[in-house]
Structure formats: C-alpha cells, structure tokens
Amino acid sequence: MGAGRRIVARAALALALVIATVLLYALLAPTLPALPGRRLGDRDFGLEPYHSAVDADADGIDDQTDILASAKAYVETNPSYASAYYEGGYPDDGRGVCTDVVAAALRGAGYDLRTLVDADIREAPDAYDVAAPDANIDYRRVRNLRVWFSRHATSLSLDTDDIDAWRGGDIVCWEEHIGIVSDRRNADGVPYVIHHWGPLQVVFEEDSLALFGEIVGHWRLS
C-alpha cells in the first residue's frame, strides 16, 4: 500500500472512531451522571420540570419558573453576606442573608413578602409570636417565613430520597436557614439548593440539601 493510501486509511479509521465515540456517548450519557462537568436535571432521572398554573405578575411566565429564575438572577449579583436593617425593607447595597434569596425569588414572580408577611402577622399574631411587628425586618427572619409558607403554600415531602417530590423553584427550610430548590441535581437525583449561608460562600447553587441539619419545611407556592 502506498503512503497516500495509508494516510487515507488512517484518517478514515480516526474518523470512524470519533463517530463511534460520539454515538456511544449519546447512548450512554443519561446513565453516566458522574461524568466531570456534566450538569444533571429532572429529565436525567425521568422527571419533568414543574410548571405552575399561576402567573401572579402576568408576565407570561408561570410562578414556579419565575421563582427559580429570579433566585438565580439574584445570586448572580454575588451578594455579600451581611445582616442589617433597611428602612423600606429591601436591601439596596448588594448585601443580604439567606432570607433575601427567597424574598428576591418571590418578588421576581410578583409576590412582595415584605407586605405579605406583615399583613399575616397582624392578622394572625398568635401564629407568629412577634411582640412588635416591623414590616422592614419581619419577612427577613427564617422563623417568620417558616410560619408564612406553612400557612400559604403547599407543604411537600421532607424526604430527600423522594426525588420525585422536589422541583426547581420549591422552597426548603431548616431550623435556621432557608433557600430555593434548584433545577440541578446530583448523581443520586437529589436537587441542589440556591441559597446564601455565610461570608465565605463562593458558589450560591450547591449540592447541600442535607448539610444544614433537619429539614423542617418544603413548600411549593402555587
């Protein structure tokens, strides 16, 4: 065989190997959740993303999708972790805490937690045990959000192994922490969390559903 034919034969073989590799990956990719850099979502586990039937802000995007997108948009601003009081209620200096992720997520979907929590505290004071209501800060306390969501959202499974019960845009709460459930999942199908837990945090969407102790609340707003 001449040199030219050998070169052509090798090129053809190399091309065939590339095509075979691509086809093999396409067939096996859904079963290979541990591949480096592979981002997993609902459909990798035979699940469909949840879409709410409600569109509170009438923007053409359902609440669940709006909440998820707004949570991501908020943490993409890379907020600094700091607790402070703000006249008017909403942080305006790039700082915040875990509750501000949730407030921003819901605000982007048309829900003003500052107003909603304040109204509920005044309507049902015994449920909240707040001595002196203050709209500027009450909605930024985990314990108050836990009560509000328990009263006004649908309570869902707390079992992280029940992956079918969790969807991006849900709200998850621990005793002293709260966040938004991500549409990203780990190799076991357990969803990530979009949250803000401290000043050393670098990544705001994390595989940390089981890292903050007992989960005490899991809700879907609509």
N, C-alpha and C positions, 0 to 999 in steps of 0.2 A: 504494500500500500504506500502511495506517495505521501510526502509531507503534507500536501494540501488536503488530501483525503483524511489524514489522521487529525488534522486541525478541525475539519468539519465534523468528523465523528465525535471528537471530544466536546465540541461546542453543543452538538445535538444531545449528547449524554448529559452535559451540565444543565441544559435547558429542561430536559426530561426530569432530572432530579429536582429542579426548582419547582416545576409544575406539580410533581408528586408531593413535595413538601407542603406546598400551598393547599392542595386538595386535602391532604391528611390533616393539616391544622384546622381547615374549615370544618371537617367532620368531627374532630376531637375537641375543638375549643370549648364548647359548652360543658365538657366533662373535665376540664383542666383549670379549676378555679385558682390553683396555687401558682400559675404562671406569673413571673415577675412583671409588674406593671399592668396586669390585667384588671380592669375595673368591672366588678360584678354588680348586677342589678336584679330586679324582680324576675325578669324573663329567663335569667340563667337558672332559676330554680322553679320554673314552670308557673310563675305568678304574674299577674297583671297589675300594673300600677293602679292605685285607687284614684278615681275622679269623682269629686263631689257633685251632687245635683244642684248645689247652691253657688251663686256668684254674687256675693254680698256687695261688691263695689261695681258690679255691672260693667266690667272691663273685657268681658268675653272669655275670661279665664276662670275656671272653677276654683273654689276656695282652697281645696287641698293642694292643687298645683301652685296657686298663688302663694300660699303659706310656705311651701318648700322653696320656691324661687326667691321669695323675699328674705328668708332666713339665709340662703346662700349669698344673696346680694349684700346683706348686712355684714356678714363675717368677711366678705371680700374687701371691706374697707379697713380690715386689720385693726379693729378697735383695741385700745389699751384697757387693761383691766384695772378699774378703779371705782370705788363706791363713793358717790357724792349726792347731795341734794340739789335738785334743779327746779327753780321756780318755773312753773309751766309744765313740769313733769317729765319731759323727754330730754335725755342728754343731747347736748348740741356741741360737744367739744371733742368728739372722737373717743370718748371713754365710756365704759359701761361694765355691766356684770351679766351673769347668766340670764337673769330675767329680761334684760334688754334684747337679747336674741329673740326671745319669744314675743315680746311686745312689738319688735320691728317686723317679725314674720307675720303676725296677725294684722298689724297696721297696713302692711302691703296688700292684704286681702280685703281691707275695708272694715276692720274691727279695731276700735280705739279702746284698748284695755284700760287705759287711764280712766276714761269716763265710765266704762262698763263695770270695772271693779268698784269704783267709788259708789256708783248707784246701787250695786248689790250689797255693799257693806251697810249702806244707810237703810236699805230695805230689809235686810236680814242680819242685824248686828249680832245676834246670838250665834250665828253660824261662823262668824269671823273672830269674835272676841277682840275687837280693836277699840281701845279706850277713847282715842281721839282721832277720828278719820281724817286723812290728809290725802287728797287725790294725787298730789305730786309724788308721793312715795309708796302708797299702799299697794299699787299694782306692780311695784318692783320688789316685792317681798315674796319669796317662794311659798311661804305658808298661806298667803292670801290667794296666790294663783292656784294653789292646790285646791282650795275651797271653791274658787270660782269655776274652774274646769270641772270639778266634781258635780257642781250644780247645773252647769250649762252645756257640757259636752258629753259625748257618748263614751262611757268607760269601757275599756277593752282589756284583753288578757295581759297579765303581768309576766307571763312565762316567755322568756327569751328563746326557748327551744321551739315554741309555737310560731315559726317564722311566717306562716300564712296570716297571722294576726297583726303583723307590723307592716306599715307602709310609709313611704316618704311623705312628710307633712303632718304626721301624727305628733302629739306632744308627749314627752316622757318626763317623769318627775321622781326624784329621790327625796330623802328627808330634807336635805339642804341644797339641792341642786335641781335644775330644770333645763330642758333643751328640746330641740326639734329632731325628730327621727329623719334620717337621710334616706335617699333612694339608692344609696350604695350599700353593698352587703359584703361580709367577709366570706371566707371559703365554706363556712358552715351555714351560710344564709342569714346570719344574724346581722341586722342593719347597723350601720354607723350612726353616730349622733352629731348633729350640728349644734355646737354649744361654746360657752366661754367660761372656763373654770378657774383661771388664775393668771397672774402677770408673766409667768414663764411659758405660757402656751404659744406655740408657733403655728400649729395646724389646728383649724377650727372644725374640721369634719374628721371624726376619729372613730376607730373601732373600740368604743369604750362603754358600750351599753351595760356591761357587767362590772365596771370598775369603780362605781360610786356607792356601793352598798346595795341595800334592798331597794328595789323599785316599788314606789308607793302609788304611782299613778301613770296611767297610759290612756290618753284620750284622743278622740277624733272630733273636730269641731262641727263638721257638717258632712 
